[in-house]
Amino acid sequence: MAIDLYASLAVISRASAAVRANGAERAAHELRIARAFVRAAKYRVVGELKELDKNRDQERSEERDGERNRIAETAYESPGYRFDFWV
């Protein structure tokens, strides 16, 4: 997702520079390419955001949370840093 956002900004910047340097008519092909890329990137980003909303890891949440709880309990019960390598 981040790479699509970054690449879209780069493509828009490049197309904007072409329009400033050459005018909209002469930069029409670059604008078409920029629109096509950004439109495709938009659909990828929106799709990835929708997947985040679905939170597909629900089936593993009990296992994951149980492990985190055991780690937290061990840390809470231990005096000081439990993994002291410099004894």
Biopython code that builds the backbone (N, CA, C, O; Angstrom):
import numpy as np
from Bio.PDB.StructureBuilder import StructureBuilder

atoms = [
    (1, "MET", "N", (0.828, -1.177, 0.000)),
    (1, "MET", "CA", (0.000, 0.000, 0.000)),
    (1, "MET", "C", (0.881, 1.252, 0.000)),
    (1, "MET", "O", (0.648, 2.178, -0.778)),
    (2, "ALA", "N", (1.877, 1.278, 0.861)),
    (2, "ALA", "CA", (2.734, 2.457, 0.954)),
    (2, "ALA", "C", (3.464, 2.714, -0.356)),
    (2, "ALA", "O", (3.630, 3.865, -0.760)),
    (3, "ILE", "N", (3.900, 1.652, -1.020)),
    (3, "ILE", "CA", (4.626, 1.845, -2.276)),
    (3, "ILE", "C", (3.712, 2.425, -3.349)),
    (3, "ILE", "O", (4.155, 3.229, -4.169)),
    (4, "ASP", "N", (2.436, 2.024, -3.352)),
    (4, "ASP", "CA", (1.487, 2.599, -4.314)),
    (4, "ASP", "C", (1.275, 4.084, -4.050)),
    (4, "ASP", "O", (1.182, 4.873, -4.990)),
    (5, "LEU", "N", (1.198, 4.468, -2.789)),
    (5, "LEU", "CA", (1.033, 5.883, -2.459)),
    (5, "LEU", "C", (2.273, 6.676, -2.875)),
    (5, "LEU", "O", (2.167, 7.749, -3.470)),
    (6, "TYR", "N", (3.439, 6.137, -2.554)),
    (6, "TYR", "CA", (4.698, 6.804, -2.908)),
    (6, "TYR", "C", (4.841, 6.918, -4.431)),
    (6, "TYR", "O", (5.168, 7.984, -4.953)),
    (7, "ALA", "N", (4.595, 5.822, -5.126)),
    (7, "ALA", "CA", (4.729, 5.833, -6.581)),
    (7, "ALA", "C", (3.716, 6.784, -7.218)),
    (7, "ALA", "O", (4.031, 7.456, -8.200)),
    (8, "SER", "N", (2.514, 6.844, -6.671)),
    (8, "SER", "CA", (1.502, 7.766, -7.206)),
    (8, "SER", "C", (1.959, 9.211, -7.067)),
    (8, "SER", "O", (1.786, 10.017, -7.982)),
    (9, "LEU", "N", (2.543, 9.531, -5.919)),
    (9, "LEU", "CA", (3.057, 10.898, -5.743)),
    (9, "LEU", "C", (4.168, 11.209, -6.738)),
    (9, "LEU", "O", (4.240, 12.314, -7.275)),
    (10, "ALA", "N", (5.031, 10.229, -6.980)),
    (10, "ALA", "CA", (6.114, 10.432, -7.939)),
    (10, "ALA", "C", (5.566, 10.621, -9.350)),
    (10, "ALA", "O", (6.038, 11.484, -10.090)),
    (11, "VAL", "N", (4.579, 9.822, -9.723)),
    (11, "VAL", "CA", (3.986, 9.918, -11.060)),
    (11, "VAL", "C", (3.274, 11.258, -11.231)),
    (11, "VAL", "O", (3.398, 11.901, -12.274)),
    (12, "ILE", "N", (2.532, 11.676, -10.215)),
    (12, "ILE", "CA", (1.834, 12.962, -10.278)),
    (12, "ILE", "C", (2.839, 14.107, -10.368)),
    (12, "ILE", "O", (2.632, 15.062, -11.117)),
    (13, "SER", "N", (3.920, 14.010, -9.608)),
    (13, "SER", "CA", (4.955, 15.039, -9.648)),
    (13, "SER", "C", (5.568, 15.135, -11.037)),
    (13, "SER", "O", (5.767, 16.228, -11.567)),
    (14, "ARG", "N", (5.862, 13.985, -11.616)),
    (14, "ARG", "CA", (6.458, 13.951, -12.956)),
    (14, "ARG", "C", (5.501, 14.540, -13.994)),
    (14, "ARG", "O", (5.916, 15.327, -14.844)),
    (15, "ALA", "N", (4.235, 14.164, -13.925)),
    (15, "ALA", "CA", (3.251, 14.679, -14.882)),
    (15, "ALA", "C", (3.048, 16.178, -14.694)),
    (15, "ALA", "O", (2.919, 16.917, -15.670)),
    (16, "SER", "N", (3.020, 16.624, -13.452)),
    (16, "SER", "CA", (2.863, 18.064, -13.181)),
    (16, "SER", "C", (4.041, 18.853, -13.745)),
    (16, "SER", "O", (3.859, 19.924, -14.323)),
    (17, "ALA", "N", (5.238, 18.323, -13.574)),
    (17, "ALA", "CA", (6.431, 18.988, -14.109)),
    (17, "ALA", "C", (6.371, 19.045, -15.630)),
    (17, "ALA", "O", (6.761, 20.050, -16.226)),
    (18, "ALA", "N", (5.890, 17.984, -16.262)),
    (18, "ALA", "CA", (5.778, 17.974, -17.721)),
    (18, "ALA", "C", (4.776, 19.020, -18.197)),
    (18, "ALA", "O", (5.001, 19.691, -19.204)),
    (19, "VAL", "N", (3.671, 19.155, -17.472)),
    (19, "VAL", "CA", (2.666, 20.162, -17.844)),
    (19, "VAL", "C", (3.240, 21.564, -17.681)),
    (19, "VAL", "O", (3.047, 22.419, -18.546)),
    (20, "ARG", "N", (3.946, 21.806, -16.577)),
    (20, "ARG", "CA", (4.548, 23.130, -16.357)),
    (20, "ARG", "C", (5.586, 23.448, -17.436)),
    (20, "ARG", "O", (5.670, 24.579, -17.915)),
    (21, "ALA", "N", (6.359, 22.456, -17.802)),
    (21, "ALA", "CA", (7.443, 22.693, -18.765)),
    (21, "ALA", "C", (6.945, 22.785, -20.201)),
    (21, "ALA", "O", (7.450, 23.589, -20.985)),
    (22, "ASN", "N", (5.953, 21.963, -20.551)),
    (22, "ASN", "CA", (5.565, 21.843, -21.959)),
    (22, "ASN", "C", (4.126, 22.232, -22.265)),
    (22, "ASN", "O", (3.744, 22.324, -23.431)),
    (23, "GLY", "N", (3.339, 22.459, -21.246)),
    (23, "GLY", "CA", (1.924, 22.748, -21.460)),
    (23, "GLY", "C", (1.120, 21.458, -21.488)),
    (23, "GLY", "O", (1.660, 20.383, -21.748)),
    (24, "ALA", "N", (-0.170, 21.572, -21.218)),
    (24, "ALA", "CA", (-1.047, 20.404, -21.104)),
    (24, "ALA", "C", (-1.156, 19.627, -22.414)),
    (24, "ALA", "O", (-1.194, 18.397, -22.404)),
    (25, "GLU", "N", (-1.205, 20.331, -23.533)),
    (25, "GLU", "CA", (-1.352, 19.640, -24.826)),
    (25, "GLU", "C", (-0.156, 18.757, -25.137)),
    (25, "GLU", "O", (-0.316, 17.603, -25.537)),
    (26, "ARG", "N", (1.039, 19.298, -24.954)),
    (26, "ARG", "CA", (2.248, 18.526, -25.275)),
    (26, "ARG", "C", (2.527, 17.437, -24.248)),
    (26, "ARG", "O", (3.249, 16.484, -24.538)),
    (27, "ALA", "N", (1.960, 17.569, -23.049)),
    (27, "ALA", "CA", (2.162, 16.570, -21.999)),
    (27, "ALA", "C", (0.964, 15.629, -21.879)),
    (27, "ALA", "O", (0.825, 14.921, -20.881)),
    (28, "ALA", "N", (0.105, 15.621, -22.890)),
    (28, "ALA", "CA", (-1.132, 14.826, -22.824)),
    (28, "ALA", "C", (-0.851, 13.340, -22.610)),
    (28, "ALA", "O", (-1.554, 12.684, -21.841)),
    (29, "HIS", "N", (0.161, 12.808, -23.277)),
    (29, "HIS", "CA", (0.464, 11.383, -23.136)),
    (29, "HIS", "C", (0.931, 11.074, -21.709)),
    (29, "HIS", "O", (0.531, 10.065, -21.128)),
    (30, "GLU", "N", (1.776, 11.943, -21.148)),
    (30, "GLU", "CA", (2.225, 11.735, -19.766)),
    (30, "GLU", "C", (1.052, 11.837, -18.787)),
    (30, "GLU", "O", (0.994, 11.098, -17.804)),
    (31, "LEU", "N", (0.132, 12.741, -19.056)),
    (31, "LEU", "CA", (-1.052, 12.852, -18.208)),
    (31, "LEU", "C", (-1.916, 11.594, -18.290)),
    (31, "LEU", "O", (-2.445, 11.136, -17.278)),
    (32, "ARG", "N", (-2.059, 11.041, -19.489)),
    (32, "ARG", "CA", (-2.833, 9.797, -19.649)),
    (32, "ARG", "C", (-2.197, 8.659, -18.863)),
    (32, "ARG", "O", (-2.889, 7.901, -18.182)),
    (33, "ILE", "N", (-0.879, 8.546, -18.961)),
    (33, "ILE", "CA", (-0.168, 7.501, -18.227)),
    (33, "ILE", "C", (-0.331, 7.714, -16.719)),
    (33, "ILE", "O", (-0.573, 6.763, -15.974)),
    (34, "ALA", "N", (-0.198, 8.962, -16.279)),
    (34, "ALA", "CA", (-0.330, 9.263, -14.853)),
    (34, "ALA", "C", (-1.732, 8.919, -14.353)),
    (34, "ALA", "O", (-1.883, 8.305, -13.297)),
    (35, "ARG", "N", (-2.751, 9.310, -15.107)),
    (35, "ARG", "CA", (-4.132, 8.995, -14.698)),
    (35, "ARG", "C", (-4.345, 7.485, -14.621)),
    (35, "ARG", "O", (-4.961, 6.993, -13.676)),
    (36, "ALA", "N", (-3.847, 6.762, -15.595)),
    (36, "ALA", "CA", (-4.025, 5.304, -15.605)),
    (36, "ALA", "C", (-3.321, 4.663, -14.415)),
    (36, "ALA", "O", (-3.884, 3.785, -13.760)),
    (37, "PHE", "N", (-2.098, 5.093, -14.132)),
    (37, "PHE", "CA", (-1.360, 4.502, -13.013)),
    (37, "PHE", "C", (-2.031, 4.817, -11.688)),
    (37, "PHE", "O", (-2.238, 3.927, -10.863)),
    (38, "VAL", "N", (-2.375, 6.094, -11.481)),
    (38, "VAL", "CA", (-2.965, 6.501, -10.202)),
    (38, "VAL", "C", (-4.331, 5.835, -10.005)),
    (38, "VAL", "O", (-4.678, 5.460, -8.885)),
    (39, "ARG", "N", (-5.094, 5.687, -11.062)),
    (39, "ARG", "CA", (-6.393, 5.009, -10.950)),
    (39, "ARG", "C", (-6.203, 3.556, -10.523)),
    (39, "ARG", "O", (-6.919, 3.070, -9.648)),
    (40, "ALA", "N", (-5.254, 2.866, -11.126)),
    (40, "ALA", "CA", (-4.994, 1.468, -10.756)),
    (40, "ALA", "C", (-4.468, 1.374, -9.325)),
    (40, "ALA", "O", (-4.855, 0.479, -8.574)),
    (41, "ALA", "N", (-3.588, 2.296, -8.953)),
    (41, "ALA", "CA", (-3.044, 2.304, -7.592)),
    (41, "ALA", "C", (-4.154, 2.572, -6.578)),
    (41, "ALA", "O", (-4.161, 1.995, -5.491)),
    (42, "LYS", "N", (-5.079, 3.440, -6.933)),
    (42, "LYS", "CA", (-6.199, 3.755, -6.034)),
    (42, "LYS", "C", (-6.995, 2.496, -5.719)),
    (42, "LYS", "O", (-7.339, 2.248, -4.564)),
    (43, "TYR", "N", (-7.288, 1.699, -6.747)),
    (43, "TYR", "CA", (-8.058, 0.469, -6.515)),
    (43, "TYR", "C", (-7.283, -0.526, -5.656)),
    (43, "TYR", "O", (-7.874, -1.220, -4.829)),
    (44, "ARG", "N", (-5.971, -0.601, -5.845)),
    (44, "ARG", "CA", (-5.170, -1.492, -4.999)),
    (44, "ARG", "C", (-5.174, -1.027, -3.549)),
    (44, "ARG", "O", (-5.333, -1.831, -2.630)),
    (45, "VAL", "N", (-4.996, 0.287, -3.349)),
    (45, "VAL", "CA", (-4.961, 0.823, -1.988)),
    (45, "VAL", "C", (-6.319, 0.649, -1.304)),
    (45, "VAL", "O", (-6.384, 0.221, -0.152)),
    (46, "VAL", "N", (-7.391, 0.977, -2.005)),
    (46, "VAL", "CA", (-8.730, 0.821, -1.424)),
    (46, "VAL", "C", (-8.985, -0.640, -1.088)),
    (46, "VAL", "O", (-9.552, -0.942, -0.037)),
    (47, "GLY", "N", (-8.577, -1.550, -1.963)),
    (47, "GLY", "CA", (-8.743, -2.981, -1.693)),
    (47, "GLY", "C", (-7.983, -3.415, -0.460)),
    (47, "GLY", "O", (-8.497, -4.186, 0.351)),
    (48, "GLU", "N", (-6.765, -2.927, -0.310)),
    (48, "GLU", "CA", (-5.975, -3.283, 0.867)),
    (48, "GLU", "C", (-6.572, -2.700, 2.140)),
    (48, "GLU", "O", (-6.541, -3.347, 3.187)),
    (49, "LEU", "N", (-7.118, -1.485, 2.065)),
    (49, "LEU", "CA", (-7.762, -0.892, 3.234)),
    (49, "LEU", "C", (-9.012, -1.671, 3.633)),
    (49, "LEU", "O", (-9.290, -1.842, 4.820)),
    (50, "LYS", "N", (-9.756, -2.139, 2.646)),
    (50, "LYS", "CA", (-10.942, -2.949, 2.948)),
    (50, "LYS", "C", (-10.546, -4.260, 3.621)),
    (50, "LYS", "O", (-11.234, -4.725, 4.530)),
    (51, "GLU", "N", (-9.450, -4.850, 3.183)),
    (51, "GLU", "CA", (-8.970, -6.081, 3.810)),
    (51, "GLU", "C", (-8.577, -5.829, 5.264)),
    (51, "GLU", "O", (-8.808, -6.679, 6.125)),
    (52, "LEU", "N", (-7.987, -4.671, 5.541)),
    (52, "LEU", "CA", (-7.646, -4.337, 6.922)),
    (52, "LEU", "C", (-8.905, -4.229, 7.775)),
    (52, "LEU", "O", (-8.919, -4.660, 8.928)),
    (53, "ASP", "N", (-9.964, -3.651, 7.203)),
    (53, "ASP", "CA", (-11.223, -3.524, 7.936)),
    (53, "ASP", "C", (-11.830, -4.877, 8.273)),
    (53, "ASP", "O", (-12.478, -5.024, 9.309)),
    (54, "LYS", "N", (-11.627, -5.862, 7.413)),
    (54, "LYS", "CA", (-12.200, -7.193, 7.643)),
    (54, "LYS", "C", (-11.500, -7.923, 8.778)),
    (54, "LYS", "O", (-12.064, -8.841, 9.374)),
    (55, "ASN", "N", (-10.264, -7.513, 9.079)),
    (55, "ASN", "CA", (-9.479, -8.121, 10.154)),
    (55, "ASN", "C", (-9.511, -9.643, 10.029)),
    (55, "ASN", "O", (-10.068, -10.333, 10.882)),
    (56, "ARG", "N", (-8.923, -10.145, 8.983)),
    (56, "ARG", "CA", (-8.965, -11.569, 8.664)),
    (56, "ARG", "C", (-8.274, -12.473, 9.680)),
    (56, "ARG", "O", (-8.403, -13.695, 9.606)),
    (57, "ASP", "N", (-7.554, -11.896, 10.613)),
    (57, "ASP", "CA", (-6.865, -12.757, 11.567)),
    (57, "ASP", "C", (-7.706, -13.033, 12.817)),
    (57, "ASP", "O", (-7.155, -13.427, 13.845)),
    (58, "GLN", "N", (-9.008, -12.838, 12.752)),
    (58, "GLN", "CA", (-9.891, -13.103, 13.887)),
    (58, "GLN", "C", (-9.771, -14.543, 14.368)),
    (58, "GLN", "O", (-9.784, -14.801, 15.572)),
    (59, "GLU", "N", (-9.654, -15.482, 13.431)),
    (59, "GLU", "CA", (-9.594, -16.891, 13.826)),
    (59, "GLU", "C", (-8.336, -17.204, 14.641)),
    (59, "GLU", "O", (-8.317, -18.184, 15.387)),
    (60, "ARG", "N", (-7.297, -16.397, 14.512)),
    (60, "ARG", "CA", (-6.066, -16.618, 15.267)),
    (60, "ARG", "C", (-5.969, -15.716, 16.491)),
    (60, "ARG", "O", (-4.993, -15.797, 17.237)),
    (61, "SER", "N", (-6.956, -14.865, 16.711)),
    (61, "SER", "CA", (-6.844, -13.873, 17.778)),
    (61, "SER", "C", (-6.781, -14.514, 19.158)),
    (61, "SER", "O", (-6.031, -14.042, 20.013)),
    (62, "GLU", "N", (-7.547, -15.577, 19.402)),
    (62, "GLU", "CA", (-7.510, -16.222, 20.720)),
    (62, "GLU", "C", (-6.135, -16.814, 20.999)),
    (62, "GLU", "O", (-5.597, -16.667, 22.096)),
    (63, "GLU", "N", (-5.573, -17.483, 20.000)),
    (63, "GLU", "CA", (-4.234, -18.059, 20.157)),
    (63, "GLU", "C", (-3.201, -16.971, 20.393)),
    (63, "GLU", "O", (-2.361, -17.078, 21.286)),
    (64, "ARG", "N", (-3.270, -15.930, 19.589)),
    (64, "ARG", "CA", (-2.315, -14.826, 19.693)),
    (64, "ARG", "C", (-2.466, -14.098, 21.029)),
    (64, "ARG", "O", (-1.476, -13.814, 21.703)),
    (65, "ASP", "N", (-3.708, -13.799, 21.406)),
    (65, "ASP", "CA", (-3.932, -13.084, 22.657)),
    (65, "ASP", "C", (-3.556, -13.930, 23.857)),
    (65, "ASP", "O", (-3.039, -13.408, 24.844)),
    (66, "GLY", "N", (-3.809, -15.235, 23.786)),
    (66, "GLY", "CA", (-3.410, -16.116, 24.879)),
    (66, "GLY", "C", (-1.908, -16.117, 25.073)),
    (66, "GLY", "O", (-1.422, -16.093, 26.204)),
    (67, "GLU", "N", (-1.175, -16.145, 23.980)),
    (67, "GLU", "CA", (0.293, -16.111, 24.056)),
    (67, "GLU", "C", (0.774, -14.784, 24.631)),
    (67, "GLU", "O", (1.676, -14.756, 25.468)),
    (68, "ARG", "N", (0.180, -13.703, 24.191)),
    (68, "ARG", "CA", (0.547, -12.382, 24.719)),
    (68, "ARG", "C", (0.228, -12.298, 26.210)),
    (68, "ARG", "O", (1.011, -11.744, 26.982)),
    (69, "ASN", "N", (-0.907, -12.842, 26.613)),
    (69, "ASN", "CA", (-1.264, -12.822, 28.037)),
    (69, "ASN", "C", (-0.259, -13.613, 28.868)),
    (69, "ASN", "O", (0.124, -13.180, 29.955)),
    (70, "ARG", "N", (0.170, -14.772, 28.365)),
    (70, "ARG", "CA", (1.163, -15.567, 29.097)),
    (70, "ARG", "C", (2.492, -14.811, 29.217)),
    (70, "ARG", "O", (3.134, -14.848, 30.266)),
    (71, "ILE", "N", (2.895, -14.138, 28.159)),
    (71, "ILE", "CA", (4.124, -13.340, 28.192)),
    (71, "ILE", "C", (3.985, -12.215, 29.211)),
    (71, "ILE", "O", (4.895, -11.974, 30.004)),
    (72, "ALA", "N", (2.844, -11.527, 29.190)),
    (72, "ALA", "CA", (2.622, -10.418, 30.125)),
    (72, "ALA", "C", (2.619, -10.909, 31.570)),
    (72, "ALA", "O", (3.199, -10.271, 32.449)),
    (73, "GLU", "N", (1.968, -12.037, 31.809)),
    (73, "GLU", "CA", (1.933, -12.580, 33.179)),
    (73, "GLU", "C", (3.330, -12.946, 33.669)),
    (73, "GLU", "O", (3.678, -12.674, 34.818)),
    (74, "THR", "N", (4.129, -13.559, 32.804)),
    (74, "THR", "CA", (5.493, -13.918, 33.172)),
    (74, "THR", "C", (6.313, -12.667, 33.486)),
    (74, "THR", "O", (7.065, -12.648, 34.460)),
    (75, "ALA", "N", (6.174, -11.642, 32.681)),
    (75, "ALA", "CA", (6.906, -10.392, 32.904)),
    (75, "ALA", "C", (6.459, -9.735, 34.208)),
    (75, "ALA", "O", (7.284, -9.200, 34.948)),
    (76, "TYR", "N", (5.167, -9.773, 34.489)),
    (76, "TYR", "CA", (4.643, -9.149, 35.699)),
    (76, "TYR", "C", (5.120, -9.874, 36.952)),
    (76, "TYR", "O", (5.415, -9.243, 37.966)),
    (77, "GLU", "N", (5.192, -11.187, 36.880)),
    (77, "GLU", "CA", (5.572, -11.985, 38.044)),
    (77, "GLU", "C", (7.079, -11.997, 38.287)),
    (77, "GLU", "O", (7.515, -12.310, 39.395)),
    (78, "SER", "N", (7.860, -11.672, 37.307)),
    (78, "SER", "CA", (9.319, -11.733, 37.430)),
    (78, "SER", "C", (9.871, -10.469, 38.070)),
    (78, "SER", "O", (9.482, -9.363, 37.695)),
    (79, "PRO", "N", (10.786, -10.625, 39.042)),
    (79, "PRO", "CA", (11.429, -9.438, 39.602)),
    (79, "PRO", "C", (12.525, -8.961, 38.635)),
    (79, "PRO", "O", (13.423, -9.728, 38.289)),
    (80, "GLY", "N", (12.451, -7.738, 38.215)),
    (80, "GLY", "CA", (13.466, -7.205, 37.308)),
    (80, "GLY", "C", (13.344, -7.786, 35.906)),
    (80, "GLY", "O", (12.297, -8.294, 35.507)),
    (81, "TYR", "N", (14.439, -7.695, 35.180)),
    (81, "TYR", "CA", (14.477, -8.193, 33.801)),
    (81, "TYR", "C", (14.727, -9.691, 33.811)),
    (81, "TYR", "O", (15.754, -10.151, 34.311)),
    (82, "ARG", "N", (13.796, -10.447, 33.263)),
    (82, "ARG", "CA", (13.839, -11.907, 33.336)),
    (82, "ARG", "C", (15.000, -12.507, 32.546)),
    (82, "ARG", "O", (15.509, -13.561, 32.926)),
    (83, "PHE", "N", (15.425, -11.877, 31.476)),
    (83, "PHE", "CA", (16.450, -12.443, 30.601)),
    (83, "PHE", "C", (17.763, -11.701, 30.787)),
    (83, "PHE", "O", (18.272, -11.061, 29.867)),
    (84, "ASP", "N", (18.283, -11.798, 31.964)),
    (84, "ASP", "CA", (19.507, -11.085, 32.290)),
    (84, "ASP", "C", (20.711, -11.845, 31.747)),
    (84, "ASP", "O", (21.079, -12.891, 32.282)),
    (85, "PHE", "N", (21.320, -11.332, 30.699)),
    (85, "PHE", "CA", (22.467, -11.987, 30.063)),
    (85, "PHE", "C", (23.786, -11.587, 30.706)),
    (85, "PHE", "O", (24.790, -12.282, 30.552)),
    (86, "TRP", "N", (23.788, -10.481, 31.420)),
    (86, "TRP", "CA", (25.025, -9.962, 31.999)),
    (86, "TRP", "C", (25.028, -10.177, 33.530)),
    (86, "TRP", "O", (25.026, -9.223, 34.308)),
    (87, "VAL", "N", (25.033, -11.431, 33.922)),
    (87, "VAL", "CA", (24.993, -11.775, 35.344)),
    (87, "VAL", "C", (26.374, -11.705, 35.942)),
    (87, "VAL", "O", (26.544, -11.961, 37.134)),
]
sb = StructureBuilder()
sb.init_structure("model")
sb.init_model(0)
sb.init_chain("A")
sb.init_seg("    ")
for serial, (resi, resn, name, xyz) in enumerate(atoms, 1):
    if name == "N":
        sb.init_residue(resn, " ", resi, " ")
    sb.init_atom(name, np.array(xyz, "f"), 0.0, 1.0, " ", f" {name:<3s}", serial, name[0])
structure = sb.get_structure()
